[in-house]
Amino acid sequence: MAPVKRFRLAWLLFSPCFAYVLNLLTCHPIQAVKSEPQPMIEWTSYQNPRYGFRIDIPAGWEASYSAVGIELIDPLTDGYISVKALIEPSQEITMPLDEHLIRSYSEKRPYLQESFYGLHELQPQSGLTGHQLRARFKNNYDYETAEERRIHRAGDTSAVITYMPSLFPGDHYCSVVEIFSTGTSDSLDRRILNSYRFMFKTFNQRELLSMNLISALDMPDRAIWYVGETRGFNIDFNGDGLDELLVSGIRRNGDSVGSKCFIKLFKKSNETYKLILEKEFPDNTFQESDIQLINIDNAPGYEVFLRFTDYGNEWGQNSTALIHYDGQQFRVREFGAFAEARDINRDGKDEIITAIKNYFQPGSVSTWFDIYCYENGNFVESNQRFKDYFRDVMLPSYKEQIENARTEMIESKVQSFRVSAYYQIRRLEKYVKWSEKIANGESLTP
């Protein structure tokens, strides 16, 4: 058969098949053709003033809030994301962020395998530096016993863990915010991580010097870098929507022992700063972890709790102060050494735990604590309101100190030390009785 005739015959046989397939595709498109673009994800912002960070999160996800952060569940895919400040056992434990991540990720999340992969450094748009790794889930872990019961879903084999720095240490010491995700897309992860930033603008001492807000004498000498540095923080104290500028730091003075800490509060108006508050402290050290944002009254604006330490003092002597707006003016309230700001009853408002009747002896310090609440513009001693705290926290602490002092008194061969331990035990036994009375609802007048 001639080639032309063979071609015509093949075309006649193929034409009906081609027409059928073309009609099928036109009327019944294949999956790739008929699929429509996924709807755009709507975004919102989550912020945590206590630890000083802000991050974008997908709107419409199921959200669970706590004092340290937020947990999110995608209602469509069960994808899980958490953004939480990590409470650390002690602020004395400091290490580079990547080393911190490697050492602690599996300890804090026991359902992850100890091995990891994909460790790398990343920088969000804010310019902050974080570190990220991926780890696989354990196959035989009982996920019902995990703190986050919905973290592991069918098909999820690994999780992405990112550590970013926190701005403030919060109620209990924290230097790291953990961003943990599983079951989410890489593009979603990138958007969330890229949005991480601090809530409050900060200034280093060189920037403050260039703004003519401090002089060269308001910065510690470079030779004593270990005492910290002078820093500035843009914070809205009175809730009017405009930030005040808090400057806190150390003045230069030949040697570290003679240095003096200070705070200055400025109000900005027409591109100029007006000094509205100033206070000095007899200490010589101010570190990044010594500033804490708190809430004493649920009023608009923020309160700042500060600690200044006397470097080289064998007793760990320090000064504490609270800066707040009382509705009419900005105030500084001092609370002496060893005071703490903490939300004891978890009602969202912080109490001030003050240390009084301090007793020092070689190797230890014993003290009685009073708790103050802010009411109607004043701080009121309120021990009787916190019976559970004295029963569950203070009473065991005093009993443990007694046992330690007794052990040291027995083991020591130095008579002067044994005498000091004896008097410390007597003092602590009195604190035990006071704590028991408060825990039982009895009135107490120390």
Contacts in CASP RR format, 6 or more apart in sequence:
PFRMAT RR
TARGET T0000
AUTHOR 0000-0000-0000
METHOD contacts of the structure
MODEL  1
MAPVKRFRLAWLLFSPCFAYVLNLLTCHPIQAVKSEPQPMIEWTSYQNPR
YGFRIDIPAGWEASYSAVGIELIDPLTDGYISVKALIEPSQEITMPLDEH
LIRSYSEKRPYLQESFYGLHELQPQSGLTGHQLRARFKNNYDYETAEERR
IHRAGDTSAVITYMPSLFPGDHYCSVVEIFSTGTSDSLDRRILNSYRFMF
KTFNQRELLSMNLISALDMPDRAIWYVGETRGFNIDFNGDGLDELLVSGI
RRNGDSVGSKCFIKLFKKSNETYKLILEKEFPDNTFQESDIQLINIDNAP
GYEVFLRFTDYGNEWGQNSTALIHYDGQQFRVREFGAFAEARDINRDGKD
EIITAIKNYFQPGSVSTWFDIYCYENGNFVESNQRFKDYFRDVMLPSYKE
QIENARTEMIESKVQSFRVSAYYQIRRLEKYVKWSEKIANGESLTP
1 9 0 8 1.000
25 33 0 8 1.000
41 58 0 8 1.000
41 59 0 8 1.000
41 188 0 8 1.000
42 58 0 8 1.000
42 59 0 8 1.000
42 60 0 8 1.000
43 56 0 8 1.000
43 57 0 8 1.000
43 58 0 8 1.000
43 59 0 8 1.000
43 191 0 8 1.000
44 56 0 8 1.000
44 57 0 8 1.000
44 58 0 8 1.000
44 59 0 8 1.000
45 54 0 8 1.000
45 55 0 8 1.000
45 56 0 8 1.000
45 57 0 8 1.000
45 195 0 8 1.000
46 54 0 8 1.000
46 55 0 8 1.000
46 56 0 8 1.000
46 57 0 8 1.000
46 69 0 8 1.000
46 70 0 8 1.000
46 83 0 8 1.000
47 53 0 8 1.000
47 54 0 8 1.000
47 55 0 8 1.000
47 199 0 8 1.000
48 54 0 8 1.000
48 68 0 8 1.000
48 69 0 8 1.000
48 70 0 8 1.000
48 85 0 8 1.000
48 199 0 8 1.000
49 199 0 8 1.000
49 293 0 8 1.000
49 302 0 8 1.000
50 67 0 8 1.000
50 85 0 8 1.000
50 168 0 8 1.000
50 170 0 8 1.000
50 171 0 8 1.000
50 293 0 8 1.000
50 294 0 8 1.000
51 68 0 8 1.000
51 85 0 8 1.000
51 166 0 8 1.000
51 167 0 8 1.000
51 168 0 8 1.000
51 169 0 8 1.000
51 170 0 8 1.000
51 174 0 8 1.000
51 177 0 8 1.000
52 166 0 8 1.000
52 167 0 8 1.000
52 168 0 8 1.000
52 198 0 8 1.000
52 199 0 8 1.000
52 200 0 8 1.000
52 293 0 8 1.000
53 85 0 8 1.000
53 164 0 8 1.000
53 166 0 8 1.000
53 167 0 8 1.000
53 177 0 8 1.000
53 196 0 8 1.000
53 197 0 8 1.000
53 198 0 8 1.000
53 199 0 8 1.000
54 195 0 8 1.000
54 196 0 8 1.000
54 197 0 8 1.000
54 198 0 8 1.000
54 199 0 8 1.000
55 83 0 8 1.000
55 179 0 8 1.000
55 192 0 8 1.000
55 195 0 8 1.000
55 196 0 8 1.000
55 197 0 8 1.000
56 191 0 8 1.000
56 192 0 8 1.000
56 195 0 8 1.000
57 63 0 8 1.000
57 70 0 8 1.000
57 72 0 8 1.000
57 81 0 8 1.000
57 83 0 8 1.000
57 192 0 8 1.000
58 72 0 8 1.000
58 74 0 8 1.000
58 188 0 8 1.000
58 192 0 8 1.000
60 75 0 8 1.000
61 72 0 8 1.000
61 73 0 8 1.000
61 74 0 8 1.000
61 75 0 8 1.000
61 81 0 8 1.000
62 72 0 8 1.000
62 73 0 8 1.000
62 74 0 8 1.000
62 75 0 8 1.000
63 70 0 8 1.000
63 71 0 8 1.000
63 72 0 8 1.000
64 70 0 8 1.000
64 71 0 8 1.000
64 72 0 8 1.000
64 73 0 8 1.000
66 84 0 8 1.000
67 171 0 8 1.000
67 343 0 8 1.000
67 346 0 8 1.000
67 348 0 8 1.000
68 84 0 8 1.000
68 85 0 8 1.000
68 86 0 8 1.000
68 87 0 8 1.000
68 174 0 8 1.000
69 82 0 8 1.000
69 83 0 8 1.000
69 84 0 8 1.000
69 85 0 8 1.000
70 82 0 8 1.000
70 83 0 8 1.000
70 84 0 8 1.000
71 80 0 8 1.000
71 81 0 8 1.000
71 82 0 8 1.000
71 84 0 8 1.000
71 148 0 8 1.000
72 80 0 8 1.000
72 81 0 8 1.000
72 82 0 8 1.000
73 79 0 8 1.000
73 80 0 8 1.000
73 150 0 8 1.000
74 80 0 8 1.000
74 183 0 8 1.000
74 184 0 8 1.000
77 183 0 8 1.000
77 184 0 8 1.000
78 150 0 8 1.000
78 153 0 8 1.000
78 183 0 8 1.000
79 153 0 8 1.000
79 156 0 8 1.000
79 181 0 8 1.000
79 182 0 8 1.000
79 183 0 8 1.000
79 184 0 8 1.000
80 148 0 8 1.000
80 150 0 8 1.000
80 151 0 8 1.000
80 153 0 8 1.000
80 180 0 8 1.000
80 181 0 8 1.000
80 182 0 8 1.000
80 183 0 8 1.000
80 184 0 8 1.000
81 179 0 8 1.000
81 180 0 8 1.000
81 181 0 8 1.000
81 184 0 8 1.000
81 192 0 8 1.000
82 148 0 8 1.000
82 178 0 8 1.000
82 179 0 8 1.000
82 180 0 8 1.000
82 181 0 8 1.000
83 177 0 8 1.000
83 178 0 8 1.000
83 179 0 8 1.000
83 180 0 8 1.000
84 177 0 8 1.000
84 178 0 8 1.000
84 180 0 8 1.000
85 166 0 8 1.000
85 170 0 8 1.000
85 174 0 8 1.000
85 176 0 8 1.000
85 177 0 8 1.000
85 178 0 8 1.000
86 104 0 8 1.000
86 108 0 8 1.000
86 163 0 8 1.000
86 174 0 8 1.000
86 176 0 8 1.000
86 177 0 8 1.000
86 178 0 8 1.000
87 172 0 8 1.000
87 173 0 8 1.000
87 174 0 8 1.000
88 172 0 8 1.000
88 173 0 8 1.000
88 174 0 8 1.000
88 175 0 8 1.000
88 176 0 8 1.000
90 173 0 8 1.000
91 169 0 8 1.000
91 173 0 8 1.000
91 175 0 8 1.000
91 289 0 8 1.000
94 175 0 8 1.000
95 103 0 8 1.000
97 129 0 8 1.000
97 130 0 8 1.000
97 131 0 8 1.000
97 163 0 8 1.000
97 164 0 8 1.000
97 165 0 8 1.000
97 176 0 8 1.000
98 119 0 8 1.000
98 121 0 8 1.000
98 130 0 8 1.000
98 131 0 8 1.000
98 163 0 8 1.000
100 163 0 8 1.000
100 176 0 8 1.000
101 119 0 8 1.000
101 131 0 8 1.000
101 132 0 8 1.000
101 133 0 8 1.000
101 161 0 8 1.000
101 163 0 8 1.000
102 116 0 8 1.000
102 119 0 8 1.000
102 133 0 8 1.000
105 112 0 8 1.000
105 116 0 8 1.000
105 133 0 8 1.000
105 135 0 8 1.000
105 161 0 8 1.000
106 112 0 8 1.000
106 113 0 8 1.000
106 114 0 8 1.000
106 116 0 8 1.000
106 135 0 8 1.000
108 178 0 8 1.000
109 159 0 8 1.000
109 161 0 8 1.000
109 180 0 8 1.000
110 141 0 8 1.000
110 146 0 8 1.000
111 137 0 8 1.000
111 138 0 8 1.000
111 141 0 8 1.000
111 143 0 8 1.000
111 146 0 8 1.000
111 151 0 8 1.000
111 152 0 8 1.000
112 135 0 8 1.000
112 136 0 8 1.000
112 137 0 8 1.000
112 138 0 8 1.000
112 159 0 8 1.000
112 161 0 8 1.000
113 135 0 8 1.000
113 136 0 8 1.000
113 137 0 8 1.000
113 138 0 8 1.000
115 135 0 8 1.000
115 136 0 8 1.000
116 133 0 8 1.000
116 134 0 8 1.000
116 135 0 8 1.000
117 133 0 8 1.000
117 134 0 8 1.000
117 135 0 8 1.000
118 132 0 8 1.000
118 133 0 8 1.000
118 134 0 8 1.000
119 131 0 8 1.000
119 132 0 8 1.000
119 133 0 8 1.000
120 131 0 8 1.000
120 132 0 8 1.000
120 133 0 8 1.000
121 129 0 8 1.000
121 130 0 8 1.000
121 131 0 8 1.000
121 132 0 8 1.000
122 129 0 8 1.000
122 130 0 8 1.000
122 131 0 8 1.000
122 132 0 8 1.000
122 162 0 8 1.000
122 193 0 8 1.000
123 129 0 8 1.000
123 130 0 8 1.000
124 164 0 8 1.000
124 193 0 8 1.000
124 194 0 8 1.000
124 195 0 8 1.000
124 196 0 8 1.000
124 197 0 8 1.000
125 194 0 8 1.000
125 195 0 8 1.000
125 197 0 8 1.000
126 196 0 8 1.000
126 197 0 8 1.000
126 198 0 8 1.000
128 164 0 8 1.000
128 165 0 8 1.000
128 196 0 8 1.000
128 197 0 8 1.000
128 198 0 8 1.000
129 165 0 8 1.000
130 162 0 8 1.000
130 163 0 8 1.000
130 164 0 8 1.000
130 165 0 8 1.000
131 162 0 8 1.000
131 163 0 8 1.000
132 160 0 8 1.000
132 161 0 8 1.000
132 162 0 8 1.000
132 163 0 8 1.000
132 193 0 8 1.000
133 160 0 8 1.000
133 161 0 8 1.000
134 158 0 8 1.000
134 159 0 8 1.000
134 160 0 8 1.000
134 161 0 8 1.000
135 158 0 8 1.000
135 159 0 8 1.000
135 161 0 8 1.000
136 157 0 8 1.000
136 158 0 8 1.000
136 159 0 8 1.000
137 152 0 8 1.000
137 156 0 8 1.000
137 157 0 8 1.000
137 158 0 8 1.000
137 159 0 8 1.000
141 152 0 8 1.000
143 149 0 8 1.000
143 151 0 8 1.000
143 152 0 8 1.000
146 152 0 8 1.000
151 159 0 8 1.000
151 182 0 8 1.000
152 182 0 8 1.000
153 182 0 8 1.000
153 183 0 8 1.000
156 182 0 8 1.000
156 183 0 8 1.000
158 182 0 8 1.000
159 180 0 8 1.000
159 181 0 8 1.000
159 182 0 8 1.000
160 179 0 8 1.000
160 180 0 8 1.000
160 181 0 8 1.000
160 182 0 8 1.000
160 189 0 8 1.000
161 178 0 8 1.000
161 179 0 8 1.000
161 180 0 8 1.000
162 178 0 8 1.000
162 179 0 8 1.000
162 180 0 8 1.000
162 193 0 8 1.000
163 176 0 8 1.000
163 177 0 8 1.000
163 178 0 8 1.000
163 179 0 8 1.000
164 176 0 8 1.000
164 177 0 8 1.000
164 179 0 8 1.000
164 196 0 8 1.000
165 175 0 8 1.000
165 176 0 8 1.000
165 177 0 8 1.000
166 174 0 8 1.000
166 175 0 8 1.000
166 176 0 8 1.000
166 177 0 8 1.000
167 198 0 8 1.000
167 199 0 8 1.000
167 200 0 8 1.000
167 202 0 8 1.000
168 291 0 8 1.000
168 292 0 8 1.000
168 293 0 8 1.000
169 175 0 8 1.000
169 289 0 8 1.000
169 292 0 8 1.000
170 292 0 8 1.000
170 293 0 8 1.000
171 292 0 8 1.000
171 341 0 8 1.000
171 342 0 8 1.000
171 343 0 8 1.000
171 350 0 8 1.000
173 289 0 8 1.000
175 289 0 8 1.000
177 196 0 8 1.000
179 192 0 8 1.000
179 193 0 8 1.000
179 196 0 8 1.000
181 188 0 8 1.000
181 189 0 8 1.000
181 192 0 8 1.000
200 233 0 8 1.000
200 234 0 8 1.000
200 235 0 8 1.000
200 243 0 8 1.000
201 233 0 8 1.000
201 234 0 8 1.000
201 243 0 8 1.000
202 231 0 8 1.000
202 232 0 8 1.000
202 233 0 8 1.000
202 234 0 8 1.000
203 211 0 8 1.000
203 231 0 8 1.000
203 232 0 8 1.000
203 233 0 8 1.000
203 234 0 8 1.000
203 245 0 8 1.000
203 247 0 8 1.000
204 229 0 8 1.000
204 231 0 8 1.000
204 232 0 8 1.000
205 214 0 8 1.000
205 218 0 8 1.000
205 219 0 8 1.000
205 229 0 8 1.000
205 230 0 8 1.000
205 231 0 8 1.000
208 214 0 8 1.000
208 218 0 8 1.000
208 230 0 8 1.000
208 231 0 8 1.000
208 232 0 8 1.000
208 247 0 8 1.000
209 215 0 8 1.000
209 216 0 8 1.000
209 219 0 8 1.000
211 273 0 8 1.000
213 245 0 8 1.000
213 247 0 8 1.000
213 264 0 8 1.000
213 266 0 8 1.000
213 273 0 8 1.000
214 230 0 8 1.000
214 247 0 8 1.000
214 264 0 8 1.000
216 252 0 8 1.000
217 251 0 8 1.000
217 252 0 8 1.000
218 230 0 8 1.000
218 249 0 8 1.000
218 251 0 8 1.000
218 252 0 8 1.000
218 262 0 8 1.000
219 229 0 8 1.000
219 230 0 8 1.000
219 250 0 8 1.000
219 251 0 8 1.000
219 252 0 8 1.000
220 227 0 8 1.000
220 228 0 8 1.000
220 229 0 8 1.000
220 230 0 8 1.000
220 249 0 8 1.000
220 250 0 8 1.000
220 251 0 8 1.000
220 252 0 8 1.000
220 256 0 8 1.000
220 259 0 8 1.000
221 252 0 8 1.000
221 254 0 8 1.000
224 255 0 8 1.000
224 256 0 8 1.000
224 259 0 8 1.000
226 311 0 8 1.000
227 250 0 8 1.000
227 256 0 8 1.000
227 259 0 8 1.000
227 284 0 8 1.000
227 285 0 8 1.000
227 286 0 8 1.000
227 311 0 8 1.000
228 249 0 8 1.000
228 250 0 8 1.000
228 285 0 8 1.000
228 286 0 8 1.000
228 287 0 8 1.000
228 288 0 8 1.000
229 249 0 8 1.000
229 250 0 8 1.000
229 286 0 8 1.000
230 247 0 8 1.000
230 248 0 8 1.000
230 249 0 8 1.000
230 250 0 8 1.000
230 286 0 8 1.000
231 247 0 8 1.000
231 248 0 8 1.000
231 249 0 8 1.000
231 286 0 8 1.000
231 288 0 8 1.000
232 245 0 8 1.000
232 246 0 8 1.000
232 247 0 8 1.000
232 248 0 8 1.000
233 245 0 8 1.000
233 246 0 8 1.000
233 247 0 8 1.000
233 248 0 8 1.000
233 291 0 8 1.000
233 304 0 8 1.000
234 243 0 8 1.000
234 244 0 8 1.000
234 245 0 8 1.000
235 243 0 8 1.000
235 244 0 8 1.000
235 246 0 8 1.000
235 293 0 8 1.000
235 302 0 8 1.000
235 304 0 8 1.000
236 242 0 8 1.000
236 243 0 8 1.000
236 244 0 8 1.000
236 301 0 8 1.000
236 302 0 8 1.000
237 244 0 8 1.000
237 246 0 8 1.000
237 265 0 8 1.000
237 301 0 8 1.000
237 302 0 8 1.000
237 303 0 8 1.000
237 304 0 8 1.000
237 323 0 8 1.000
237 324 0 8 1.000
237 325 0 8 1.000
237 330 0 8 1.000
238 244 0 8 1.000
238 300 0 8 1.000
238 301 0 8 1.000
238 325 0 8 1.000
238 327 0 8 1.000
238 330 0 8 1.000
239 299 0 8 1.000
239 300 0 8 1.000
239 301 0 8 1.000
239 302 0 8 1.000
239 325 0 8 1.000
240 300 0 8 1.000
242 268 0 8 1.000
243 268 0 8 1.000
244 265 0 8 1.000
244 266 0 8 1.000
244 267 0 8 1.000
244 268 0 8 1.000
244 276 0 8 1.000
244 330 0 8 1.000
245 265 0 8 1.000
245 266 0 8 1.000
245 267 0 8 1.000
245 268 0 8 1.000
245 273 0 8 1.000
246 263 0 8 1.000
246 264 0 8 1.000
246 265 0 8 1.000
246 266 0 8 1.000
246 304 0 8 1.000
246 323 0 8 1.000
247 263 0 8 1.000
247 264 0 8 1.000
247 265 0 8 1.000
247 266 0 8 1.000
248 261 0 8 1.000
248 262 0 8 1.000
248 263 0 8 1.000
248 264 0 8 1.000
248 286 0 8 1.000
248 291 0 8 1.000
248 306 0 8 1.000
249 261 0 8 1.000
249 262 0 8 1.000
249 263 0 8 1.000
249 286 0 8 1.000
250 259 0 8 1.000
250 260 0 8 1.000
250 261 0 8 1.000
250 262 0 8 1.000
250 284 0 8 1.000
250 285 0 8 1.000
250 286 0 8 1.000
251 259 0 8 1.000
251 260 0 8 1.000
251 261 0 8 1.000
251 262 0 8 1.000
252 259 0 8 1.000
253 259 0 8 1.000
253 260 0 8 1.000
256 284 0 8 1.000
256 285 0 8 1.000
256 311 0 8 1.000
257 284 0 8 1.000
257 311 0 8 1.000
257 312 0 8 1.000
258 284 0 8 1.000
259 284 0 8 1.000
260 280 0 8 1.000
260 281 0 8 1.000
260 282 0 8 1.000
260 283 0 8 1.000
260 284 0 8 1.000
261 280 0 8 1.000
261 281 0 8 1.000
261 282 0 8 1.000
261 283 0 8 1.000
261 284 0 8 1.000
261 285 0 8 1.000
261 286 0 8 1.000
261 308 0 8 1.000
261 319 0 8 1.000
262 278 0 8 1.000
262 279 0 8 1.000
262 280 0 8 1.000
262 281 0 8 1.000
263 277 0 8 1.000
263 278 0 8 1.000
263 279 0 8 1.000
263 281 0 8 1.000
263 306 0 8 1.000
263 321 0 8 1.000
263 323 0 8 1.000
263 332 0 8 1.000
264 275 0 8 1.000
264 277 0 8 1.000
264 278 0 8 1.000
265 275 0 8 1.000
265 276 0 8 1.000
265 277 0 8 1.000
265 278 0 8 1.000
265 323 0 8 1.000
265 330 0 8 1.000
266 273 0 8 1.000
266 274 0 8 1.000
266 275 0 8 1.000
266 276 0 8 1.000
267 273 0 8 1.000
267 274 0 8 1.000
267 276 0 8 1.000
268 274 0 8 1.000
276 330 0 8 1.000
277 323 0 8 1.000
277 330 0 8 1.000
277 331 0 8 1.000
277 332 0 8 1.000
279 321 0 8 1.000
279 332 0 8 1.000
281 308 0 8 1.000
281 319 0 8 1.000
281 321 0 8 1.000
282 310 0 8 1.000
282 319 0 8 1.000
283 308 0 8 1.000
283 309 0 8 1.000
283 310 0 8 1.000
283 311 0 8 1.000
283 317 0 8 1.000
283 318 0 8 1.000
283 319 0 8 1.000
284 308 0 8 1.000
284 309 0 8 1.000
284 310 0 8 1.000
284 311 0 8 1.000
285 308 0 8 1.000
285 309 0 8 1.000
285 310 0 8 1.000
285 311 0 8 1.000
286 306 0 8 1.000
286 308 0 8 1.000
286 309 0 8 1.000
287 309 0 8 1.000
290 306 0 8 1.000
290 307 0 8 1.000
290 308 0 8 1.000
290 309 0 8 1.000
291 304 0 8 1.000
291 305 0 8 1.000
291 306 0 8 1.000
292 304 0 8 1.000
292 305 0 8 1.000
292 306 0 8 1.000
292 307 0 8 1.000
292 341 0 8 1.000
293 302 0 8 1.000
293 303 0 8 1.000
293 304 0 8 1.000
293 305 0 8 1.000
294 302 0 8 1.000
294 303 0 8 1.000
294 304 0 8 1.000
294 305 0 8 1.000
294 322 0 8 1.000
294 341 0 8 1.000
294 350 0 8 1.000
295 302 0 8 1.000
295 303 0 8 1.000
295 343 0 8 1.000
295 348 0 8 1.000
295 349 0 8 1.000
295 350 0 8 1.000
296 303 0 8 1.000
296 322 0 8 1.000
296 324 0 8 1.000
296 349 0 8 1.000
296 350 0 8 1.000
296 352 0 8 1.000
296 374 0 8 1.000
297 349 0 8 1.000
297 374 0 8 1.000
298 348 0 8 1.000
298 349 0 8 1.000
299 327 0 8 1.000
301 325 0 8 1.000
303 322 0 8 1.000
303 323 0 8 1.000
303 324 0 8 1.000
303 350 0 8 1.000
304 322 0 8 1.000
304 323 0 8 1.000
304 324 0 8 1.000
305 320 0 8 1.000
305 321 0 8 1.000
305 322 0 8 1.000
305 341 0 8 1.000
305 350 0 8 1.000
305 352 0 8 1.000
306 320 0 8 1.000
306 321 0 8 1.000
306 322 0 8 1.000
306 323 0 8 1.000
307 318 0 8 1.000
307 319 0 8 1.000
307 320 0 8 1.000
308 318 0 8 1.000
308 319 0 8 1.000
308 320 0 8 1.000
308 321 0 8 1.000
309 316 0 8 1.000
309 317 0 8 1.000
309 318 0 8 1.000
310 316 0 8 1.000
310 317 0 8 1.000
310 318 0 8 1.000
310 319 0 8 1.000
315 360 0 8 1.000
315 365 0 8 1.000
316 337 0 8 1.000
317 337 0 8 1.000
318 336 0 8 1.000
318 337 0 8 1.000
318 338 0 8 1.000
319 334 0 8 1.000
319 336 0 8 1.000
319 337 0 8 1.000
320 334 0 8 1.000
320 335 0 8 1.000
320 336 0 8 1.000
320 337 0 8 1.000
320 338 0 8 1.000
320 339 0 8 1.000
320 340 0 8 1.000
321 332 0 8 1.000
321 333 0 8 1.000
321 334 0 8 1.000
321 335 0 8 1.000
322 332 0 8 1.000
322 333 0 8 1.000
322 335 0 8 1.000
322 341 0 8 1.000
322 352 0 8 1.000
323 330 0 8 1.000
323 331 0 8 1.000
323 332 0 8 1.000
324 330 0 8 1.000
324 331 0 8 1.000
324 333 0 8 1.000
325 331 0 8 1.000
326 377 0 8 1.000
333 379 0 8 1.000
335 352 0 8 1.000
335 354 0 8 1.000
335 372 0 8 1.000
336 354 0 8 1.000
336 355 0 8 1.000
337 355 0 8 1.000
337 358 0 8 1.000
338 355 0 8 1.000
338 358 0 8 1.000
338 365 0 8 1.000
338 367 0 8 1.000
339 352 0 8 1.000
339 353 0 8 1.000
339 354 0 8 1.000
339 355 0 8 1.000
340 352 0 8 1.000
340 353 0 8 1.000
341 350 0 8 1.000
341 351 0 8 1.000
341 352 0 8 1.000
341 353 0 8 1.000
342 350 0 8 1.000
342 351 0 8 1.000
342 353 0 8 1.000
343 349 0 8 1.000
343 350 0 8 1.000
343 351 0 8 1.000
344 351 0 8 1.000
344 353 0 8 1.000
344 371 0 8 1.000
344 386 0 8 1.000
344 389 0 8 1.000
345 351 0 8 1.000
345 385 0 8 1.000
345 386 0 8 1.000
345 388 0 8 1.000
345 389 0 8 1.000
349 373 0 8 1.000
349 374 0 8 1.000
351 371 0 8 1.000
351 372 0 8 1.000
351 373 0 8 1.000
351 382 0 8 1.000
351 386 0 8 1.000
352 371 0 8 1.000
352 372 0 8 1.000
352 374 0 8 1.000
352 379 0 8 1.000
353 369 0 8 1.000
353 370 0 8 1.000
353 371 0 8 1.000
353 372 0 8 1.000
354 369 0 8 1.000
354 370 0 8 1.000
354 371 0 8 1.000
354 372 0 8 1.000
355 367 0 8 1.000
355 368 0 8 1.000
355 369 0 8 1.000
356 367 0 8 1.000
356 368 0 8 1.000
356 369 0 8 1.000
356 370 0 8 1.000
357 367 0 8 1.000
357 368 0 8 1.000
357 446 0 8 1.000
358 365 0 8 1.000
358 366 0 8 1.000
358 367 0 8 1.000
359 365 0 8 1.000
359 366 0 8 1.000
359 367 0 8 1.000
359 423 0 8 1.000
359 424 0 8 1.000
359 427 0 8 1.000
361 420 0 8 1.000
361 421 0 8 1.000
361 423 0 8 1.000
361 424 0 8 1.000
362 417 0 8 1.000
362 420 0 8 1.000
364 401 0 8 1.000
364 404 0 8 1.000
364 405 0 8 1.000
364 424 0 8 1.000
366 401 0 8 1.000
366 424 0 8 1.000
366 427 0 8 1.000
366 428 0 8 1.000
366 431 0 8 1.000
368 431 0 8 1.000
368 434 0 8 1.000
368 446 0 8 1.000
369 394 0 8 1.000
370 381 0 8 1.000
370 383 0 8 1.000
371 381 0 8 1.000
371 382 0 8 1.000
371 383 0 8 1.000
371 385 0 8 1.000
371 386 0 8 1.000
371 389 0 8 1.000
372 379 0 8 1.000
372 380 0 8 1.000
372 381 0 8 1.000
372 382 0 8 1.000
373 379 0 8 1.000
373 380 0 8 1.000
373 382 0 8 1.000
373 385 0 8 1.000
374 380 0 8 1.000
383 390 0 8 1.000
383 438 0 8 1.000
383 444 0 8 1.000
384 438 0 8 1.000
384 441 0 8 1.000
384 443 0 8 1.000
384 444 0 8 1.000
386 438 0 8 1.000
387 438 0 8 1.000
387 439 0 8 1.000
387 440 0 8 1.000
387 441 0 8 1.000
388 439 0 8 1.000
390 435 0 8 1.000
390 438 0 8 1.000
390 439 0 8 1.000
391 435 0 8 1.000
391 438 0 8 1.000
391 439 0 8 1.000
394 431 0 8 1.000
394 435 0 8 1.000
395 432 0 8 1.000
395 435 0 8 1.000
395 436 0 8 1.000
395 439 0 8 1.000
398 428 0 8 1.000
398 431 0 8 1.000
398 432 0 8 1.000
398 435 0 8 1.000
399 432 0 8 1.000
401 424 0 8 1.000
401 428 0 8 1.000
402 425 0 8 1.000
402 428 0 8 1.000
402 429 0 8 1.000
402 432 0 8 1.000
405 421 0 8 1.000
405 424 0 8 1.000
405 425 0 8 1.000
405 428 0 8 1.000
406 421 0 8 1.000
406 425 0 8 1.000
408 417 0 8 1.000
408 421 0 8 1.000
409 417 0 8 1.000
409 418 0 8 1.000
409 421 0 8 1.000
409 422 0 8 1.000
409 425 0 8 1.000
412 418 0 8 1.000
412 421 0 8 1.000
434 444 0 8 1.000
434 446 0 8 1.000
437 443 0 8 1.000
437 444 0 8 1.000
438 444 0 8 1.000
END
